Amino acid sequence: MGDCQSLGDCDDKRIARIYEYLDGALSREDLVEIKDHLDGCTDCAHEYDLECVIRSVVKRSCKEAAPETLKSAILARLHEGHPAEV
């Protein structure tokens, strides 16, 4: 496994391609190229793994609902602190 970033082969464009890979926004040929690259580049593979974790946490947190008591408390504070404008 190589470390292509230390050789100057990986840059912001390569990292952007990893995001496109995760989004499924690449052609079949580009998918193969990025997959092969991830298999041989520890830096890019780390970036890929990190982005997978971030996306998983965001997805999971978007499914969680705030408790009704928290919503009510926030709304009450908003109404107390900001009188209605006429």
C-alpha positions in Angstrom: 0.0 0.0 0.0 1.4 3.4 -1.0 1.1 6.8 0.5 0.5 8.8 -2.7 -0.1 12.1 -0.9 3.5 12.2 0.2 4.4 11.7 -3.5 2.2 14.6 -4.5 -0.3 12.5 -6.5 -3.3 13.2 -4.3 -4.8 16.7 -4.1 -8.1 18.3 -3.5 -9.4 17.1 -6.9 -8.7 13.5 -5.9 -10.4 14.0 -2.5 -13.4 15.5 -4.3 -13.5 12.4 -6.5 -13.8 10.3 -3.3 -16.9 12.3 -2.3 -18.3 11.8 -5.7 -17.6 8.1 -5.4 -19.5 8.0 -2.1 -22.4 9.9 -3.7 -22.6 7.4 -6.6 -22.0 10.3 -9.0 -19.3 8.7 -11.1 -19.3 6.7 -14.3 -18.5 2.9 -14.1 -15.0 3.5 -15.3 -14.4 6.3 -12.8 -15.8 4.1 -10.0 -13.3 1.4 -10.9 -10.4 3.9 -11.0 -11.3 5.4 -7.6 -11.8 1.9 -6.0 -8.4 0.8 -7.3 -6.9 4.0 -6.0 -8.4 3.6 -2.5 -7.1 0.0 -2.4 -3.5 1.3 -2.9 -3.5 4.7 -1.1 -3.6 4.8 2.7 -4.2 8.5 2.9 -7.2 8.4 0.5 -8.5 5.3 2.2 -8.3 7.1 5.5 -10.2 10.1 4.0 -12.8 7.7 2.6 -13.2 5.9 6.0 -13.5 9.2 7.8 -16.2 10.5 5.4 -18.1 7.2 5.8 -18.2 7.7 9.6 -19.3 11.3 9.3 -22.1 10.5 6.9 -23.2 7.6 9.1 -23.4 9.9 12.2 -25.2 12.7 10.3 -27.7 10.2 8.9 -28.3 8.7 12.3 -28.7 12.1 14.0 -31.1 13.3 11.4 -33.5 10.4 12.4 -33.5 11.3 16.1 -36.4 13.5 17.2 -36.1 16.0 20.0 -38.2 15.3 23.0 -41.5 17.2 23.2 -40.4 18.7 26.5 -37.3 20.2 24.9 -39.3 21.6 22.0 -41.8 23.2 24.4 -39.1 24.7 26.6 -37.3 26.2 23.5 -40.6 27.7 22.2 -41.5 29.1 25.6 -38.1 30.8 25.9 -38.4 32.3 22.5 -41.8 33.7 23.2 -40.6 35.1 26.6 -37.5 36.8 25.2 -39.0 38.3 22.0 -42.4 39.9 22.3 -44.6 39.7 19.2 -44.2 42.6 16.8 -47.3 44.3 15.5 
